[in-house]
Amino acid sequence: MPQMRLDKLLTNLHCGSRKEVGALIRAGRVEVDRVPCRDPAAKVDPNVIAVSLDGTMLQYREQQYYMLNKPAGVITANRDERHDTVLDLFPAELRRGLFAIGRLDKDTEGLLVVTNDGALSHAVMSPGRHVSKVYVATVEGELAADAEERFRTGVTLKDGTECLPARLEIVTPGDPCTVRVTLREGKYHQVKRMIAACGGFVASLRRVQIGGLLLDESLAPGAFREMTGEEVALLRGGEAQM
């Protein structure tokens, strides 16, 4: 890894804004290899030297992984002039280089992974890999009696588009009913369109799983947290069961 400015390193480590970490450094609160460094522009290699703040050792991680419980009303984009985006839910000092893996519709809630790891994004989104995504939906109207079978064999949408075999489970019957849908692809508005092809209307939609990664149900809508190494591994290699 090439060297970087000390203030940039501390900013990447979420120690504050560039201005705030500059003040910390000039105040002598930052040590490089146990020697106080008061120069925010000092060049350091975080893989070689030890950096501490107020005596606490800082561990640099080039790649960042966050689990976000996306709320309804925000769009999955890095920036937008008219709408709030998922990155607006993160503090400004964290946003640099981050992006969401895949997307959720504006009115869809639930699990979204935000990272700066392009290789992981490619692995999850690669069409040939068919990483499963699991959704819970509230459906109004009467679903066709053979809806589950049609999902199992591959729903044909109203415009003639053919979908891969998927799984539909009726969790709570009635009108409205609650269903659980597992897909292995990600066509535009796919869950809504598949349900519509079977006679229903999706009133609310929430993603709860990607591959082997489950949404942390303790996260309130709009909240996020860093993912554990085990969770990143699940996303890289795990699969939801069809």
Secondary structure as UniProt FT lines:
FT   STRAND          4..5
FT   HELIX           6..12
FT   TURN            13..14
FT   HELIX           18..26
FT   TURN            27..28
FT   STRAND          30..32
FT   TURN            33..34
FT   STRAND          35..36
FT   TURN            40..41
FT   STRAND          43..44
FT   TURN            46..48
FT   STRAND          51..53
FT   TURN            54..55
FT   STRAND          56..58
FT   STRAND          65..70
FT   TURN            72..73
FT   HELIX           86..89
FT   HELIX           92..95
FT   TURN            96..97
FT   STRAND          99..100
FT   TURN            106..107
FT   STRAND          109..115
FT   HELIX           118..125
FT   TURN            127..129
FT   STRAND          133..140
FT   TURN            145..146
FT   HELIX           147..153
FT   TURN            158..159
FT   STRAND          167..172
FT   STRAND          177..183
FT   TURN            188..189
FT   HELIX           190..197
FT   TURN            198..199
FT   STRAND          201..210
FT   TURN            211..212
FT   STRAND          213..214
FT   TURN            217..218
FT   TURN            221..222
FT   STRAND          224..226
FT   HELIX           229..237
//
